[in-house]
Amino acid sequence: MSRRPQIAVIGASSAPAEAIALAEQLGAALVQAGCRVVCGGRDGVMAAVCRGARTAPGWWDGATIGILPGDSHAGANAWVDVILPTGLGLARNTLVVQAADAVVMVSGAAGTLSEAALAWQLGKPICALHSSGGWSERLAGESLDHRQRPPIHRAETPDDVVAWLAETLDLTAMAPTDDAPHA
């Protein structure tokens, strides 16, 4: 059975307005491409990507998943469909990345850097929205270490990200068909 691709969007809980706008556009583009959005479920980039996904034409219930560091549902932003409180603190970053078929960086501070490093170590495809600043700008096009894998892909727009995902994950092969139950 096919399933919807799960794309982790990682980024700063406090980001510049330009990065927030790009994250919102990215959320909409991901849902319109048939993807689920996985994130840390809190503020900043996480809230923006979920808001964009939830307000996009074609949104469906369950399109946004927030994996929270605390042990309560109360910390989630208002646009998360599925709230997963972990009680793990920063260790929840591993779950955000592990749940993803690919990872997209938007802006980013230290938490984003840790998630990017985890994604790299786990061999997940990583894309950085270069124009959003932060660690995304610094790491776009770079390799994190000596491992022989493609460098972090550099994208300038949310549409570039979706095009990269379509090529990298073969979105048409993963997307559910109309006669298949949506997973």
C-alpha positions in Angstrom: 0.0 0.0 0.0 1.2 3.5 -0.8 1.4 6.2 1.9 1.8 9.9 2.1 5.4 11.0 2.3 6.3 12.5 5.7 8.5 15.6 5.4 10.2 17.0 8.6 10.4 20.8 8.5 13.0 22.0 11.0 13.6 25.6 11.9 13.9 28.2 14.7 11.2 28.7 17.2 12.0 32.4 16.8 12.8 33.4 13.2 12.7 36.5 11.1 9.5 37.5 9.3 10.9 36.4 5.9 11.7 32.9 7.2 8.2 32.7 8.7 6.6 33.7 5.4 8.7 31.1 3.5 7.8 28.4 6.1 4.1 29.1 5.6 4.4 28.9 1.8 6.3 25.7 2.2 3.6 24.1 4.4 1.0 24.9 1.7 3.2 23.6 -1.1 3.9 20.3 0.8 0.2 19.6 1.5 -0.6 20.4 -2.1 2.1 17.9 -3.2 0.4 15.2 -1.0 2.9 15.2 1.8 2.5 15.2 5.6 4.3 17.8 7.6 6.3 16.6 10.6 7.8 19.2 13.0 8.6 20.0 16.6 5.0 21.3 17.0 5.9 24.6 18.7 6.3 28.2 17.7 8.2 30.1 14.9 8.9 28.1 11.8 7.1 25.1 13.2 3.8 27.1 13.7 4.2 28.8 10.3 4.7 25.5 8.3 1.7 24.0 10.1 -0.4 27.1 9.5 0.5 27.1 5.8 -0.4 23.4 5.6 -3.7 23.8 7.4 -4.9 26.7 5.3 -3.8 25.3 2.0 -6.4 24.1 -0.6 -6.5 20.3 -0.4 -5.7 20.2 3.3 -6.9 17.0 5.1 -7.1 16.1 8.8 -3.8 14.5 9.8 -1.6 16.5 7.5 0.4 18.1 10.3 2.2 16.2 13.0 3.8 17.9 16.0 6.3 15.9 18.1 6.6 17.9 21.3 9.5 17.9 23.8 7.2 18.1 26.8 4.7 15.6 28.4 1.6 17.6 27.6 -0.5 18.4 24.6 -0.8 22.0 25.8 2.5 23.1 24.2 1.4 22.5 20.6 0.8 25.3 18.2 -2.9 25.7 17.0 -2.3 24.3 13.6 -1.0 20.8 14.6 -3.5 18.0 13.7 -1.7 15.1 15.5 0.0 16.1 18.7 2.6 13.7 20.1 3.9 14.7 23.5 7.1 12.8 24.3 8.5 14.0 27.6 11.9 13.7 26.1 13.0 17.3 26.0 15.6 17.9 23.3 15.9 14.2 22.6 12.6 14.5 20.8 14.7 15.9 17.9 15.6 12.4 17.0 12.0 11.4 16.7 11.2 14.4 14.4 14.0 13.3 12.1 13.4 9.6 12.3 9.7 10.0 11.4 10.7 11.7 8.1 11.3 10.5 4.6 13.2 13.8 4.0 14.1 16.8 6.0 13.8 20.5 5.0 15.6 23.2 7.0 14.1 26.7 7.2 16.3 29.3 8.9 17.4 27.7 12.2 19.3 28.0 15.4 21.1 25.4 17.5 18.1 23.0 17.7 17.9 23.0 13.9 21.6 22.3 13.7 21.2 19.3 15.9 18.3 18.0 13.9 20.3 18.5 10.6 23.2 16.6 12.1 20.9 13.7 13.2 19.3 13.6 9.7 22.8 13.5 8.2 23.9 10.6 10.5 20.6 8.7 9.7 21.2 9.1 6.0 18.0 11.2 5.4 17.9 13.4 2.4 18.2 17.0 3.5 17.2 20.3 1.8 18.0 23.8 3.0 15.8 26.7 2.1 18.8 28.9 1.5 16.9 32.2 1.3 15.5 31.8 4.8 18.8 32.6 6.6 20.1 30.9 9.8 21.7 27.5 9.5 19.8 26.9 6.3 21.7 29.6 4.6 25.0 28.4 6.1 24.6 24.7 5.3 22.9 24.8 1.9 25.1 22.9 -0.6 27.4 21.6 2.1 28.4 18.1 3.4 28.5 17.8 7.2 31.4 15.3 7.2 33.3 12.8 5.2 30.4 10.4 4.5 29.8 9.7 0.8 26.3 11.0 0.3 24.8 14.0 -1.5 25.4 17.3 0.2 22.5 19.2 1.7 20.5 20.4 -1.2 20.2 24.1 -1.8 16.7 25.4 -2.6 15.7 29.1 -3.0 11.9 28.7 -2.9 9.2 26.4 -1.5 8.5 25.3 -5.1 12.2 24.3 -5.5 11.9 22.2 -2.3 8.8 20.4 -3.8 10.6 19.8 -7.1 13.6 18.4 -5.2 11.3 16.1 -3.1 9.5 14.9 -6.3 12.9 13.9 -7.7 14.5 12.6 -4.5 11.5 10.6 -3.2 9.5 10.0 -6.4 6.4 11.5 -4.8 4.2 9.9 -7.5 5.2 6.4 -6.4 4.6 7.2 -2.7 1.3 9.1 -2.9 -1.9 7.2 -2.2 -4.3 6.6 -5.1 -7.9 7.5 -4.9 -8.9 3.8 -4.4 -6.3 3.2 -1.7 -7.0 4.1 2.0 -5.0 7.1 3.0 -2.2 6.2 5.5 
